[in-house]
Amino acid sequence: MPQINQLAQVAYSQFFWLLLVLGIIYVGIGLFMLPKIQATVDARGARMETDLAAAQAARGEADSVEAAYRARLDESRGEALRLAAEAKAAAARDNEQRVRAAGEEINAGIGAAEARIRASSEAALGEIEAVAAEAAQDMVQRLAGLTVSREQAARAVKAVAHG
């Protein structure tokens, strides 16, 4: 068979062309494509580095903003607590003044009522003494047949009542 006899000649020729094409492809990739790929990888690396640096800067700025926010929040809480304490103290003072005023008003009312009771009691006692003096005067006149003045009867009733 003639095809098998020519196999060695054809194989060497095909092997040569295969090596030549592979060499051209290797040189083409190495000289033309590889630098473009390397430039793209380098550009991506540089962009990632700048993005990471920007992210770190943004994170630092966010941390400082958060710290300022927390400081303002703590300050606001302190101010709110201070205002609440002042409001409680003012309410306590106001309530104390109201209680004091109500106590003074009640005490004044009690004093006035005691004075009215005392006056009424003295007036009633005076009337009782006057009636007792008249009764004593009338009894002395009926029982003893003596005439006693109103002043003498009143002095006698007062002496007995207070004595």
Secondary structure, 3 states (H helix, E strand, C coil): CHHHHCHHHHHHHHHHHHHHHHHHHHHHHHHHHHHHHHHHHHHHHHHHHHHHHHHHHHHHHHHHHHHHHHHHHHHHHHHHHHHHHHHHHHHHHHHHHHHHHHHHHHHHHHHHHHHHHHHHHHHHHHHHHHHHHHHHHHHHHHHHCCCCCHHHHHHHHHHHHHC
